[in-house]
Amino acid sequence: MQFKDFLKAMEKVCKFYDRDLNEEQLKIWFERVKPLHLKHFKTAIDHHIDTGRFFPTPSDLFDVARELAIAEQQQREKVGLRTTPQERSEETEAAKVNFKKIVNLLDHKKVRAE
């Protein structure tokens, strides 16, 4: 997440709860939530506005965003999608190794049959 995107999202929650955060507080907040995907962070803010009675803590939003990410991951796995190129690459490499093993086994059996 980029700092400018974070600031725009935080503006919404600050306006809703009529709360001002100083520059130092915003930096601390950003350090805590920057590992989150922006869309999960925004959805967590919307959820908190709908359900929270008080101004959220980074932990409040992080928990909701983490649950969203887990649900999204489970949905992707349900339909057989992988979330990262690295996961796809690892699967491809494993498939190549298995294919080579099968070819070697077939070649070995062919040699025995001759």
C-alpha positions as CSV (number, residue, x, y, z in Angstrom):
1,M,0.0,0.0,0.0
2,Q,1.3,3.4,-0.9
3,F,1.2,6.2,1.7
4,K,-0.9,8.5,-0.5
5,D,-3.5,5.8,-0.9
6,F,-3.4,5.1,2.9
7,L,-4.0,8.9,3.6
8,K,-7.0,9.0,1.3
9,A,-8.6,5.9,3.0
10,M,-7.8,7.3,6.4
11,E,-9.5,10.6,5.6
12,K,-12.8,8.8,5.3
13,V,-12.6,7.2,8.7
14,C,-11.3,10.4,10.3
15,K,-14.1,12.4,8.9
16,F,-16.7,9.9,9.9
17,Y,-15.5,9.8,13.6
18,D,-14.6,13.5,13.6
19,R,-11.1,12.7,14.5
20,D,-7.8,14.4,13.5
21,L,-4.5,12.5,13.5
22,N,-1.3,14.3,13.5
23,E,1.6,13.5,11.1
24,E,3.4,11.2,13.6
25,Q,0.2,9.3,14.4
26,L,-0.4,8.8,10.7
27,K,3.1,7.5,10.2
28,I,2.6,5.0,13.1
29,W,-0.7,3.9,11.6
30,F,0.8,3.4,8.2
31,E,3.7,1.3,9.5
32,R,1.2,-1.0,11.2
33,V,-1.2,-1.4,8.2
34,K,1.1,-1.1,5.1
35,P,1.4,-4.9,4.7
36,L,-2.3,-5.0,3.9
37,H,-3.7,-4.9,0.4
38,L,-5.3,-1.5,-0.2
39,K,-8.7,-3.0,-1.2
40,H,-8.8,-5.0,2.0
41,F,-7.8,-2.0,4.1
42,K,-10.6,0.1,2.4
43,T,-13.2,-2.7,3.0
44,A,-12.1,-3.0,6.6
45,I,-12.6,0.8,7.1
46,D,-16.1,0.5,5.5
47,H,-16.9,-2.5,7.8
48,H,-15.7,-0.6,10.9
49,I,-17.8,2.4,10.0
50,D,-20.8,0.1,9.7
51,T,-20.2,-1.7,12.9
52,G,-17.8,0.2,15.2
53,R,-19.0,2.6,17.8
54,F,-15.6,4.2,18.3
55,F,-12.6,5.3,16.2
56,P,-10.7,2.1,15.2
57,T,-7.2,1.1,16.1
58,P,-4.8,-0.3,13.5
59,S,-5.5,-3.7,15.0
60,D,-9.2,-3.4,14.5
61,L,-8.7,-2.8,10.8
62,F,-5.9,-5.3,10.4
63,D,-8.0,-8.1,11.9
64,V,-10.9,-7.4,9.4
65,A,-8.5,-7.1,6.5
66,R,-6.8,-10.3,7.4
67,E,-10.1,-12.1,7.6
68,L,-11.0,-10.8,4.1
69,A,-7.6,-11.9,2.7
70,I,-8.1,-15.4,4.2
71,A,-11.6,-15.7,2.8
72,E,-10.4,-14.5,-0.6
73,Q,-7.5,-17.1,-0.6
74,Q,-10.0,-19.9,0.3
75,Q,-12.2,-18.9,-2.5
76,R,-9.3,-18.9,-5.0
77,E,-8.3,-22.3,-3.8
78,K,-11.8,-23.5,-4.2
79,V,-11.7,-22.7,-7.9
80,G,-8.1,-23.8,-8.3
81,L,-6.4,-20.4,-8.6
82,R,-3.1,-19.5,-7.0
83,T,-2.5,-16.1,-5.6
84,T,1.1,-15.6,-6.6
85,P,3.4,-16.2,-9.6
86,Q,5.8,-17.9,-7.2
87,E,3.1,-20.5,-6.3
88,R,2.4,-21.1,-9.9
89,S,6.1,-21.4,-10.7
90,E,6.6,-23.9,-7.9
91,E,3.7,-26.0,-9.2
92,T,5.1,-25.8,-12.7
93,E,8.5,-26.9,-11.5
94,A,7.0,-29.8,-9.5
95,A,5.0,-30.9,-12.6
96,K,8.2,-30.8,-14.7
97,V,10.0,-33.0,-12.2
98,N,7.1,-35.5,-12.1
99,F,6.9,-35.5,-15.9
100,K,10.6,-36.3,-16.1
101,K,10.2,-39.1,-13.7
102,I,7.4,-40.6,-15.7
103,V,9.4,-40.3,-19.0
104,N,12.4,-41.9,-17.3
105,L,10.2,-44.7,-16.0
106,L,8.6,-45.3,-19.4
107,D,12.1,-45.3,-21.1
108,H,13.3,-47.7,-18.5
109,K,10.4,-50.0,-19.1
110,K,10.8,-49.7,-22.9
111,V,14.4,-50.8,-22.6
112,R,13.5,-53.8,-20.4
113,A,10.8,-54.8,-22.9
114,E,13.3,-54.8,-25.8
